[in-house]
């Protein structure tokens, strides 16, 4: 089954420096279109996709049964500013976000907390890609230890 992907999402995924073995975090996954596409590229890796919306996570799960069953995709209902790794969970190699309110400059207080959470969730050399901003390594996210 081939899913139609918008050109914007397709271009964003094509620009990600993905390797088949990566641990990837998608912030603000909505109905899961990008998460499913990325999961198909992670032959031995895994993507965790989060969204603050219960409805979006329900839609994403409903459309992702094959990818979830394969163990390459997991959805969690949580806002990025509240995100924590699970006990014993490995940090991520890459995190990406497209059109996420907490990361687009409209809510500086949320963005500060979100960036702190992202720095903690990424490996120090892990890469954060947000929309059209230049990618940044976790160790270079400013303002946090």
N, C-alpha and C positions, 0 to 999 in steps of 0.2 A: 504494500500500500504506500503510495507516494503522496506525501502531504505538500500542499501548496504553501510556500514560504514567501513572504513579502520580500521585495528587493532590498529594503532597508535591513531586515534581519539577516538575509542571505549575505549581504556585504559585510555586516558586522561580524558574523561568524567566520567568514573567509579571512578577515583581518586578524583574527585571534591566532596567536602562536601555539596552536594545539599540537600535542604529541599523543599518541594512542594510550600512553600509560599515566596520564595526568589525573590529578584530583582537582576538579573544577567546581567553583561556586558561582551560581548565577543569582544575582540580586534582583528581585522584582520580576519573577518569571511569568507572571500573568497566566495565560492558559497553557503554557509549556511548549510553545512552538520551537523556540530557540533551544531549550533544554533537550528536547527530543532529538533535534538535529545534531547537537553537540554529542549527545550520548552515542549516536551512531558512529561517530568518529573516534570514540574512546574504546578501542577494542579490549584493552585490559585496564583502562582507567575507570573513573566514576565521576558523575556530576551530581551535586546536591543543589537543588533549585529552591529558592525561598521566595515567599511573597507574604505581605501582611494580610492579604485578603483571603478569608476562608473560602469564598466563592471561587476565586481564581485557582486556589490549590485543589479544590474539588474538581474543577474543569480539567486542570492539568493531569491529575491522577486518572480521571476517566478516559482521557485520550492517550495515555502512556502505559497501558498495561503490559505491552510486550517489552518495552525498555526497562520497566521496573522489574518484571519477571526475570530479565537477563542479568539483573544486579548492577546495571550501569547507571541507573537514575533513581534518585530519591527526592521526594518533595517534603518540605517542612513549612508549616504556617507560622511565620515569625517575621517581624520587621527587622531590617538590618541593624537598626540602633539597639535592638534587644538580642541580637544573635550571639550565641556562644557555641563553641565546639562541644560536642558530647564528651563525657568522661572517656579518656583514652583515645579520642578521635585524632587522627593525623591531620596536620595543617594542610592547607590547600596550596597547589602550585600556581593557580590562576583564579582570579575572581573578575567577573564582568557584570556590567549593568548598562541597560539601555532605558533612557527616559524614566529614571527613578527619582521621585520627588525629594527624598531625603539626601540625594547626592547631586542635585542640579542647581544648588545655590539659593533656592527659594527659602530654605529652612536651615540657617547656619547652625543653630543649636543641635538639630538632628544630625546634620552632616558631621559635626565634630564628634559626636558619639558614634556615628556609623563608621567614621574613619578609624577611631580607636578600636572598634570591634573588628574591623577588617584587618588592621595591623596585627591583632592577636590571632586571627584565624588563618592568616597566610604565613607560609614559610618566609624567612627573612629575604630570600631571593625571589619569592613569589611575586607575580605581576598583577597589578590592579588596572583594569581597563574600564573607563567610564566614558560612554558616548564618544564625543569628538575630542576629549582631552588627551594629552600625551600620556601614554602608559607610565606607571610609576611602580618601582619595586617597593615591597612592603617596608624594607628597612629605611626607605627614603620618604615614607609618608611623614610629613612635617608635624611637629608639635607633640609627639608622643615618644616615650622611651623605647 
